[in-house]
Amino acid sequence: MDLVADMLDTTLRQRHSEFCRAIRVCPPMRRRFSRLAKESRLLHNADRFLARFCDYPTLVRMIRERFDIFHILDHSYAHLAHELPPDRTIVTCHDLDAFRCLLDAGGTPRSYALRAMARRTLRGLSRVYRVTCDSVATQDELLAWRLVPADRVLVIPNGVHPAYRPHPDPSADPEAEAYLGPPVDDAPELIHVGSTAPRKRIDLLLKGFASIKKCVPRARLIRVGGVLTPEQQRVAAQLGVKEAIVNVPFLPQRVVASLYRRASVALLPSEAEGFGLPVIESLACGTPVVASDIPVLREVGGDAVQYAAVGDIDGWRNAVLGLFGEQRQHPDRWRARREAGFAHAGRFSWTTYAAGMVEVYRDIARRNGHASSTHS
């Protein structure tokens, strides 16, 4: 979500400054309690709650008369819409995770307080003029739950950061090598980029990797996005693959791009996604992808990606081994696969994304009698 905000802000300033002046409003979190005990999760969450539901709404009320258009770029902050004029407010909805505790009756029980916060946030989302979604899959889920009227929702797909490209980067490649060491011919590398949240299905990633490693003993897994949870580490140890996993923190885009280029195959075993940026990031770097066969990843990856059913370990192993074999034995087909991936990733542009958003801003400006508009 930070990436979306950064790229939209940059592109608006570079390409649309004649129409709108983009001003970011993102106040820092005040550390009222967590400064007393920095390692306390409870105190940290208390500070987050006050920042989200007290400080930020207070600031928004103070500035609501200064701007013509308001764009909330993270749907989990849609409660701010209660402080804003609904006919001049947009929310970008990346997925429905923030509302899952209200929608999934059979899910993990949540506290009354969490459900109350989710309910207020959802009411904010339902009152704004436009809701933009990253994918048709997210739009369809919003409409299936009847959370927003159909005439208020539209899809504007995300783009690919310019750092993701197939060519070497002398400024980033040495930094990637510092994490991984030099490449080894008979030690192919797989990469997974993302958090360790339950929907990412790290358990399936580890089981799939263990199955692949039985056939390719020197294979390694590059895990970008922080360390595995204690439970995930326990599973990796039980499967005998813990020492073959390189855990890398979230890094600058150019270094992540270098890690993609190093890998033979990218894996995305998620059971749910709002968009699936790693799919197009990897393709843009020339690295083939095996992804879960779910609608949103089919939508984003198209025919440029290979798919396996969520939880089908044999299917994941066979898809990856097939790609390994193609890389070694059929270089022409491998090159054609990479070129198809470049072409597909090229369809996703932050320039196009910003242009789509500007059309929404223009619509609001016309409806409110403004020749031009300021966006926050």
N, C-alpha and C positions, 0 to 999 in steps of 0.2 A: 504494500500500500504506500509505503514511503517512496518506492521507485515510481509509482504512478504519479504521485504528487510532484516529485522532482522533474520528471520528464514533461508533464503538462505545463508546469510553471516555466520551465526553460523554453519550451516550444512556443508558448503564448508570447513570451517576451521577444523571442527571435523573429516570429513570423506574423504575429497578430497585434502588434503594439499600436497599430493605427486604429484598431477597433476597441481594444480593452486594455486596461492597466491592471495587471495581476498583482495582488498583494496577498502574501501568505500570512495567515493568522494561526500561530501554533505556540501558545504560551508554554514555558517550561513548567514542569511539575514542582510544586513547592514541597519540600521535605519537612513536614511538621513533626511526624512521628519517627520515620525511618532514620533520621539523623541520630536518634537516641540509641538505636541498635541496627546498624546497617545490614546485618544478616537476617533480620527478622522478616519473614515473608508476610506475617500478619500485619506488621506496621507498614510495610511497603504497600500492601494492598489497601490499607486505610488511606494512605496518601494518594494512591491512584483513584480511589473512590471520590475523595474530596476534590481532586483536580478535575475529574471528568464531570461530576454532577454538581459541583459548587463553583469552582474557580472559572472554568471554561464558560458555563452559561452566564455567569456574571459579566465576564468580558464581552461576550456576544451581545448582551443587552446594551452595553455601553457603546458599541460600534454599529449597531443595526441601522442607524440613520446615515451612516457615512458611505454606504455602498449601494449600488444598484442591483447587483446579483450576488448571491451567496452559493458557493459550491462546497458541500461537505463530501470530502473525498474518501471517507471511511464510514461505511454504513453503521458501524458500531458506535459512532458518535451522532447518529441521527436524532437522538434526544435534543440536540441543539436546535433542531427545527422548531421546537416549541417556542423558542425565543426570537424566531425570524419570521418575516412575512412569507407565507407559504407560496404566493404567486411569484416570488422572486428567488426561490430556493431550489437547488438540485442536490440530490444525494447519489453518489456512486455506490452501488451494491456489488460487492465482489463475490459473496456467497451468503448462505443463510445460517452459518454457524452461530452467530450471535443470538439467533432466535430459536435454535434447535430445542432448547429446554421448554419452549412453549408449544412446539409443533410435534415433537416425538414423544407421545405418551408412554411408549415402552422403553425409553432411554433411561440413562442414569438419573436417579432422582436429584433434583436441585433444590437449593434453599429457597425459602419464600423471598428473601432479599434479592437473590439473583434473578428470580423470575419476575419480580417487580421492576427491576432495572431493565430487563429485556422487554417487558411489556411497554414501558415508557419509551424506550428506544424504537420499538416497532410502531407505536402510535406516531412518533415523529416522522418515521419513514413514510407512513401512509398519508401524511397531510401535505407533502411537498408537491410542487408543480411537475417535476420530472424526476424519475429514477432511471439512471443509466446502469446497464449491466455489462460486464466484461464478455459475457458469452450468452448464446441463446439458451444453453442449459440452465444457467442461473435465472434468466428471464422466465423460462418455462416453469421453473420451480416456484418463483414468486407468484406467477399467475395461477398455478395449480392449487396453491394454498390461499388464493384470493387475498393476498396481502396488499396489493396495489391494483387499481383499475388498469386494464390493458392499454387504454389510450394515454396513460402517463408513463409507460415504460418503453425504453428502446435500448438496443444493443450497440455498443461502441467497443470493438475488440482492442485489447492492449497491443503495444508494439514491442519491438526488440531494441534493447539498448545498443547504441553503435559500437560498444566495446566487443560485442559478440560477432566475430568474423573469423574466417578460416585461416587468415594469414598470421604468421608469427608476430609476436609483439616483444621487441627487445627489452622494453621497460618492465614487462610483467612476467615473461617466461622464466627468468632466473628466480623470481620470487616464488613461482609455482614449484620450481625444481627444489628450492630450499625446503619445501614441505614434503615433497615426494621422493627426492633423490633423482638421479638420472634414469631415463627410461631403460627398460630391459626387454630385449626382443621376445623372449619366451615367457614374459610375465605380463599378459594383457591386463589392462586396468578398466574397471567398470566405475561409473560415477553416479551418485545420487545427490541431488541438491534439494534441500528443503528442511523443514523443521522435523522434530520427533513427535509431533502431535499424533494422537491415535489414528486419525483418518489417513495419515501418510503410510500406515501399515508397514512400519519398520520391521515388524515380526516377519512379514512375508518377504521383505527385502533380504533379511538375514537367511531365511530358509532357502530362498532361491539362490543366493550367493553360495551357500554351503553345497547345494546340489551341483552348481556349475563347477565349483572348486574340486569336486570329486573327479571331474573329467579333465579339468585344467588346473593341476595342483598349484601352479605358481601365480594364478590369478589374484589380483588385489581389488579391494573395494575402496574407493575414495568417497567419504561421506562428508559433504559440505553443509554446514549448518549447526555446528556445535556438537558436543559430546553426546553419546547415547545415554539414555536414562539408566539407572542401576538395573532395572528389570531387563532392558534391552541388552545391556552388557552381559548379564547372566545368561540370556539366550544365546548370544554370540559365543560365549565360552562353552556352553553345552554342545553347541554345533561344531566346535573346534575351529572357528574362523576368526576369533577375536584378534589374533596377532596379524591377520591379513587385512585388517581394516585400518585405514588411515583417516582419523577424524580431524577435519579441518574446520576452523571457525568461519563465520560469515566474513567474507573478504570483499575488497573493492571489486567492482564489476570486471575490470580488465584482468584481474588475477583469476577470478572464477572462469572467465572465458579461456584463459590459458589452461586451466585444469580440464575444461571440456575438451579442448583440442588434444590434450594428452591421452584422453580415454578412448578406448575402442568403441564402447557402447554406453549410453546413458539409460538409466532405469528409473521408471516412475510408477511404483506399484500401488499408488493411492486408491482408496475405495471411494473418495469424494474429492473434488477440486472445484474451485470457482472458475478457474481458467487453465492453469497449468503452464506457467511461464517457462519452466525448465525444458519443456518440449521444444518450443521454438528457439530458445537460447541455444540448446544443443545442436539443433539442425543448422542454425546460422553459423556455428563453429565447424561444421562438417562432420559432426559425430552422430551416427544413427541412434535411434531411440526405440526401446521396447517399453510400452506403456500399458497400463490397465485398460481393458476393453470396457470403458464406461463412456456415456454419451459426450461429456464435455471434452474428454481427451480425443475422442474420435473427431469432434468438431474442430478442435485446434490443430491436431496432427494430420488429419486427412489421410491421403494415401502415402504420405512420406514417412509414416511411422508403422512399426510392427506392433501388434497388440496381442495380449494374453489375458485370459480371464483372471479376475481377482482371485488369488488363492490357488491357482492352477500351477503348482511348482514345476511340474513336468513341462507344461507349456512355456513357462518363462525360461527354463533351462534350454529347451530345444531351440527357442527363438534366438537366444544369445549365442549358443554354439553354432547355429547356422550362420550368424553374422561373422563370428570368428573365422569360420571356414571360408566364407566368401571373401573376406579381407585377405586371407592367405592364398587362396587358390584361384580366385576369379577377380583380378584387379580391375578389369574393365567394368564388370557389374558393380563393384564397390565404388568406383568413380562415378558411375551413373547414379547410384543411390545417393551419394553425397551431393551431387549436382541437383538432384531432385529435391533434396532437403534444403539446399540454399534457396532454390527458387520458391519453395513453399514458405520458408521463413520470411522471404522478401515481401510477402503479402501483408505482413504485420508491421506497421510503421507508426511511430509516435507522432509523426507529422500528420498522418491520416487521423489518428486518434484526436489530436488537438483540433483539427479542422472540423471533425464531427461535434466536438464539444462547443466550438465557436458557433456552429449552426443552432445549437440549443440556446446559447447565450443571446444570439440575434433574435430568436423567436421571443424570448422573454423581454428583450429590450423593445421590440416592436409592440408587444402587447401592453407594455407599461409606458409607451410614448417616449422612449429614449432613442436618440440616433446612435448613441454609443453607450457602453456600459463599463463599469468597473467591477472586477471579479475578485472575490476573496475566498 
